[in-house]
Amino acid sequence: MPELKLILDEAEREGIIPPQATEQLLPFLIARGVTVDQPSPEMPRQSAPFSDTETPRFVRGFHDVLITIGIVVALAGLWGIASVYAVLPAIVVLAEVLVRRQRLALPAVVLGFVVLGFLTDRPEQAKWLADDERDWLVRTMNAETAGKAATAAHSIWRGLADPRVLALSLVYFGTSAGLYTLGIWAPQIIKQFGSSSFVVGCLNAIPPTAAVVAMILWSRHSDRTGERTWHVVIPCLLAAFGLVLAAPSTGVAAVLAALTLVNIGISSCKPPLWSMPTMFLSGPAAAAGIATINSIGNLGGFAGPAMIGWIKDQTGSFAGGLYFVSGLLLMSALLTFLLSRSQHAKPSPASVQSH
């Protein structure tokens, strides 16, 4: 079965499976009846089976199985299992079923029923909370609702029609453009400097790892100080600056540093941003407003990466597209600042009544 051997040989070269693993895996996979699609006759053979320009269908179809094998091999090495291949049969069978029978959504379907039975409509019904935790949460939420009763919008239509909801939708539009730009184009931006696919995967994990730590620390600081506006504005500016630095970068180290700034900025602005709608919306209005922000804002996840791809096709460079997404993040920062100023400029109900 030459196609299967070709895939395993390439996996060895990419570092997905250990050296000399092909000779041990190939008989096992053949005995299992694992097959791969034959490449079409009109498709020219490539000297490198994982060519960026034209990847044969049989490589794409089996690649998820190889990734699974690689993960198991790595974990087995960490756990000190003497014979790695003793744990491969069950994993390969499961991966083959999921990939070849197109049941990749099965875990999501199963977990959907788990969530349906586990999550409750109200905190009072949450049996998985301790009694003191449940009582504290109920009291806190009731106090917040009472505090906003005089000023917050409550009806669904008020939530949909509030100009602040549209403003936050555009803010989220810019941050979504940046987020999906990283997810879709960051590997390609790193790979243009000549690294192998395995090295690109390892390097691409560095920026989001740093972003996780920064996001937690930044969110805690926002909660501790009670400040939201600048905790959104500053990360958006940081992410925009990172994209501007990434555009002309000529080396892997420079582009990684720039992408790390982008990751930190985009991840850190999200938690404070999602705390802002409930500052002026409550009840059904909050649900409708948050849904609107999410729906409109997620369109940025299409617009940003699509523009980068189109601009790269026109210019042959990522630079123009990165500048475009940087502009969207600047828009997010500016809108957040203006929204805060408009909130401060509005007189409170008490001051209006006093006059």
C-alpha positions as CSV (number, residue, x, y, z in Angstrom):
1,M,0.0,0.0,0.0
2,P,2.4,2.7,-1.2
3,E,0.1,5.7,-0.4
4,L,-0.1,4.7,3.3
5,K,3.6,4.2,3.5
6,L,4.2,7.6,1.9
7,I,2.1,9.2,4.5
8,L,3.9,7.5,7.4
9,D,7.3,8.4,5.9
10,E,6.3,12.0,5.7
11,A,5.0,11.9,9.3
12,E,8.5,10.7,10.3
13,R,10.1,13.5,8.5
14,E,7.8,16.1,10.1
15,G,8.4,14.6,13.6
16,I,4.8,13.6,14.1
17,I,5.8,10.0,14.8
18,P,9.2,8.7,16.0
19,P,12.0,7.5,13.7
20,Q,11.6,4.0,12.3
21,A,7.9,4.0,13.4
22,T,6.7,3.3,9.9
23,E,8.0,-0.3,9.9
24,Q,6.1,-1.0,13.1
25,L,2.9,0.9,12.3
26,L,2.4,-0.1,8.7
27,P,1.7,-3.8,9.3
28,F,-0.7,-3.0,12.1
29,L,-2.6,-0.5,10.0
30,I,-2.8,-2.8,7.0
31,A,-4.1,-5.6,9.3
32,R,-6.7,-3.2,10.6
33,G,-7.9,-2.7,7.0
34,V,-7.1,1.0,7.1
35,T,-7.1,2.4,3.6
36,V,-6.7,5.8,2.0
37,D,-8.2,7.4,-1.0
38,Q,-6.2,6.9,-4.2
39,P,-5.0,10.2,-5.7
40,S,-6.8,11.1,-8.9
41,P,-4.9,10.2,-12.1
42,E,-4.9,13.7,-13.3
43,M,-3.3,15.0,-10.1
44,P,0.5,15.3,-10.6
45,R,2.8,13.6,-8.0
46,Q,4.6,16.1,-5.8
47,S,8.1,15.6,-4.6
48,A,6.9,16.7,-1.1
49,P,3.5,15.0,-0.3
50,F,2.5,17.8,2.1
51,S,3.2,20.6,-0.5
52,D,1.6,23.9,0.5
53,T,0.4,24.5,-3.1
54,E,-1.3,21.1,-3.8
55,T,-1.9,18.6,-1.0
56,P,-3.3,15.2,-2.3
57,R,-6.7,14.2,-1.0
58,F,-5.4,11.0,0.6
59,V,-2.9,13.0,2.7
60,R,-5.6,15.4,3.9
61,G,-8.0,12.6,4.7
62,F,-5.6,10.7,7.0
63,H,-3.8,13.6,8.5
64,D,-6.0,13.8,11.6
65,V,-5.2,10.1,12.4
66,L,-1.5,10.9,12.3
67,I,-1.9,13.9,14.6
68,T,-3.7,11.6,17.1
69,I,-0.9,9.1,16.9
70,G,1.6,11.8,17.5
71,I,-0.2,13.1,20.6
72,V,-0.4,9.6,22.0
73,V,3.3,9.0,21.3
74,A,4.2,12.2,23.1
75,L,1.9,11.5,26.1
76,A,3.2,8.0,26.4
77,G,6.8,9.3,26.4
78,L,5.9,11.7,29.2
79,W,4.1,9.0,31.2
80,G,7.1,6.7,30.9
81,I,5.3,3.9,29.0
82,A,8.0,1.5,27.8
83,S,6.2,0.3,24.7
84,V,4.5,3.2,23.0
85,Y,2.9,1.0,20.4
86,A,1.0,-1.0,23.0
87,V,-1.4,2.0,23.4
88,L,-1.8,2.7,19.6
89,P,-4.4,0.1,18.5
90,A,-7.3,1.6,20.5
91,I,-6.4,5.1,19.6
92,V,-6.0,4.4,15.9
93,V,-9.3,2.6,15.8
94,L,-11.1,5.5,17.4
95,A,-9.4,8.1,15.2
96,E,-10.2,6.1,12.1
97,V,-13.9,5.8,13.1
98,L,-14.1,9.5,13.8
99,V,-12.3,10.7,10.6
100,R,-13.4,8.1,8.0
101,R,-17.0,7.9,9.1
102,Q,-17.3,11.7,9.5
103,R,-18.4,11.6,13.2
104,L,-16.2,14.4,14.4
105,A,-19.2,16.1,15.9
106,L,-20.1,13.1,18.1
107,P,-18.3,14.5,21.2
108,A,-20.1,17.8,20.9
109,V,-23.5,16.1,20.5
110,V,-22.9,13.9,23.6
111,L,-21.6,16.8,25.7
112,G,-24.6,18.8,24.6
113,F,-26.9,16.4,26.5
114,V,-24.6,16.5,29.5
115,V,-24.7,20.3,29.6
116,L,-28.5,20.2,29.1
117,G,-28.9,18.1,32.3
118,F,-26.1,19.7,34.3
119,L,-26.6,23.5,33.8
120,T,-29.6,25.1,35.4
121,D,-31.7,28.1,34.5
122,R,-31.1,29.9,37.8
123,P,-28.4,29.8,40.4
124,E,-31.0,28.7,43.0
125,Q,-31.4,25.4,41.2
126,A,-27.6,24.7,40.9
127,K,-27.2,21.5,43.0
128,W,-23.4,21.4,42.1
129,L,-22.9,24.6,44.2
130,A,-22.3,24.5,47.9
131,D,-25.1,26.0,50.0
132,D,-23.0,29.0,51.1
133,E,-21.8,29.6,47.5
134,R,-25.3,29.4,46.2
135,D,-26.7,31.8,48.8
136,W,-23.8,34.3,48.2
137,L,-24.4,34.2,44.4
138,V,-28.1,34.8,44.7
139,R,-27.7,37.7,47.1
140,T,-25.1,39.3,45.0
141,M,-27.1,39.0,41.8
142,N,-30.2,40.4,43.5
143,A,-28.3,43.3,44.9
144,E,-26.9,44.1,41.4
145,T,-30.3,43.9,39.9
146,A,-31.8,46.3,42.5
147,G,-28.9,48.7,42.0
148,K,-29.6,49.0,38.3
149,A,-33.3,49.0,38.6
150,A,-33.6,52.8,38.2
151,T,-31.3,53.4,35.3
152,A,-30.8,50.1,33.3
153,A,-33.0,49.1,30.4
154,H,-35.1,46.0,30.9
155,S,-37.2,45.3,27.8
156,I,-35.9,43.3,24.9
157,W,-36.6,46.1,22.4
158,R,-34.8,48.7,24.5
159,G,-31.8,46.4,24.5
160,L,-31.9,46.0,20.8
161,A,-32.4,49.7,20.1
162,D,-29.8,51.1,22.5
163,P,-27.0,52.9,20.5
164,R,-24.5,51.7,23.1
165,V,-25.3,48.1,22.0
166,L,-24.4,49.0,18.4
167,A,-21.2,50.7,19.6
168,L,-20.1,47.6,21.6
169,S,-21.0,45.5,18.5
170,L,-18.5,47.5,16.5
171,V,-15.9,47.2,19.3
172,Y,-16.4,43.5,19.3
173,F,-16.2,43.5,15.5
174,G,-12.7,44.8,15.6
175,T,-11.5,42.4,18.3
176,S,-13.0,39.5,16.5
177,A,-11.2,40.5,13.3
178,G,-8.0,40.4,15.3
179,L,-8.8,37.1,17.0
180,Y,-9.6,35.2,13.8
181,T,-6.7,36.8,12.0
182,L,-4.4,35.1,14.6
183,G,-6.2,31.8,14.4
184,I,-6.2,31.6,10.6
185,W,-3.1,33.5,9.4
186,A,-0.6,33.3,12.2
187,P,0.8,29.9,11.2
188,Q,1.2,31.1,7.6
189,I,2.9,34.3,8.7
190,I,5.4,32.2,10.7
191,K,5.8,29.6,8.0
192,Q,6.9,32.2,5.4
193,F,10.3,32.3,7.1
194,G,11.0,28.7,6.1
195,S,10.2,26.7,9.3
196,S,8.8,23.1,9.0
197,S,5.2,22.4,9.8
198,F,6.1,20.9,13.2
199,V,8.2,23.8,14.2
200,V,5.5,26.3,13.1
201,G,3.0,24.4,15.3
202,C,5.4,24.7,18.3
203,L,6.2,28.4,17.7
204,N,2.5,29.2,17.1
205,A,1.7,28.0,20.6
206,I,4.0,30.5,22.3
207,P,1.9,33.7,21.8
208,P,-1.4,32.3,23.1
209,T,0.3,30.7,26.1
210,A,1.6,34.1,27.1
211,A,-1.8,35.6,26.4
212,V,-3.5,33.2,28.9
213,V,-1.4,34.4,31.8
214,A,-1.7,38.1,30.8
215,M,-5.5,37.8,30.4
216,I,-6.0,36.4,33.9
217,L,-3.8,39.0,35.5
218,W,-5.4,41.9,33.5
219,S,-9.0,40.7,34.3
220,R,-8.2,40.4,38.0
221,H,-6.8,44.0,37.9
222,S,-10.0,45.2,36.2
223,D,-12.2,43.5,38.8
224,R,-10.1,44.8,41.7
225,T,-10.2,48.4,40.5
226,G,-13.8,48.2,39.0
227,E,-12.5,50.0,35.9
228,R,-13.5,48.7,32.4
229,T,-12.9,51.3,29.8
230,W,-9.2,51.6,29.9
231,H,-8.9,47.8,30.4
232,V,-10.4,47.5,26.9
233,V,-8.8,50.5,25.3
234,I,-5.2,49.7,26.3
235,P,-5.2,46.0,25.1
236,C,-6.8,47.1,21.8
237,L,-4.1,49.6,21.3
238,L,-1.4,47.0,22.2
239,A,-2.9,44.5,19.7
240,A,-3.0,47.2,17.0
241,F,0.6,48.1,17.7
242,G,1.6,44.4,17.5
243,L,0.1,44.0,14.1
244,V,1.9,47.1,12.9
245,L,5.2,45.6,14.1
246,A,4.4,42.2,12.6
247,A,3.7,43.6,9.1
248,P,7.4,44.5,8.2
249,S,9.0,41.8,10.4
250,T,11.9,40.0,8.6
251,G,12.6,37.2,11.1
252,V,10.9,34.6,13.2
253,A,11.9,36.1,16.5
254,A,10.6,39.5,15.6
255,V,7.3,38.2,14.2
256,L,6.8,36.0,17.3
257,A,7.3,39.0,19.6
258,A,4.8,41.0,17.6
259,L,2.2,38.2,17.5
260,T,2.7,37.8,21.3
261,L,1.7,41.4,21.8
262,V,-1.3,40.9,19.5
263,N,-2.4,37.8,21.4
264,I,-2.0,39.5,24.8
265,G,-4.0,42.5,23.6
266,I,-6.9,40.7,22.0
267,S,-7.3,38.1,24.8
268,S,-7.0,40.7,27.6
269,C,-9.6,43.1,26.2
270,K,-12.3,40.4,26.0
271,P,-13.3,39.9,29.7
272,P,-13.7,43.7,30.5
273,L,-15.5,44.2,27.2
274,W,-18.1,41.6,28.1
275,S,-18.6,43.2,31.5
276,M,-19.7,46.5,29.9
277,P,-23.2,45.6,28.5
278,T,-24.6,44.7,31.9
279,M,-23.6,48.1,33.2
280,F,-26.6,49.6,31.4
281,L,-28.7,46.6,30.5
282,S,-30.6,44.2,32.8
283,G,-32.8,41.2,32.5
284,P,-34.3,40.5,29.0
285,A,-32.6,43.6,27.6
286,A,-29.2,42.3,28.7
287,A,-29.9,39.0,27.0
288,A,-31.0,40.7,23.7
289,G,-28.2,43.2,23.8
290,I,-25.4,40.6,24.4
291,A,-26.8,38.4,21.7
292,T,-26.8,41.4,19.3
293,I,-23.2,42.3,20.2
294,N,-22.1,38.8,19.7
295,S,-24.0,38.4,16.4
296,I,-22.8,41.6,14.8
297,G,-19.3,41.4,16.3
298,N,-18.6,37.9,15.1
299,L,-18.9,39.2,11.5
300,G,-15.4,40.7,12.1
301,G,-14.2,37.1,12.3
302,F,-15.0,36.9,8.6
303,A,-14.1,40.4,7.5
304,G,-10.6,40.5,9.0
305,P,-9.2,37.2,7.7
306,A,-11.0,37.6,4.3
307,M,-9.4,41.0,3.7
308,I,-6.0,39.7,4.7
309,G,-6.3,36.9,2.1
310,W,-7.6,39.3,-0.6
311,I,-4.9,41.9,0.0
312,K,-2.2,39.2,0.0
313,D,-3.5,37.9,-3.3
314,Q,-3.3,41.4,-4.7
315,T,0.1,42.4,-3.2
316,G,1.8,39.1,-2.4
317,S,2.4,40.3,1.2
318,F,0.6,40.0,4.5
319,A,1.5,43.6,5.4
320,G,-1.5,45.4,4.0
321,G,-4.0,43.0,5.6
322,L,-2.3,43.3,8.9
323,Y,-2.5,47.1,8.7
324,F,-6.2,46.8,7.9
325,V,-6.9,44.7,11.0
326,S,-4.8,47.0,13.0
327,G,-7.1,49.9,11.9
328,L,-10.1,47.9,13.1
329,L,-8.6,47.5,16.5
330,L,-7.9,51.2,16.7
331,M,-11.6,51.7,15.8
332,S,-12.5,49.4,18.8
333,A,-10.3,51.4,21.1
334,L,-11.7,54.8,20.0
335,L,-15.3,53.6,20.2
336,T,-14.8,52.3,23.7
337,F,-13.3,55.6,24.8
338,L,-16.1,57.6,23.2
339,L,-18.7,55.4,24.7
340,S,-17.2,55.9,28.2
341,R,-17.2,59.7,27.6
342,S,-20.8,59.7,26.6
343,Q,-21.7,57.7,29.7
344,H,-20.0,60.2,32.0
345,A,-21.6,63.2,30.2
346,K,-25.1,61.9,30.9
347,P,-26.6,63.4,34.1
348,S,-27.7,61.0,36.7
349,P,-31.4,60.6,37.5
350,A,-30.9,62.2,40.9
351,S,-29.3,65.3,39.5
352,V,-32.1,65.7,37.0
353,Q,-34.7,65.5,39.7
354,S,-32.9,68.0,41.8
355,H,-33.2,70.6,39.1
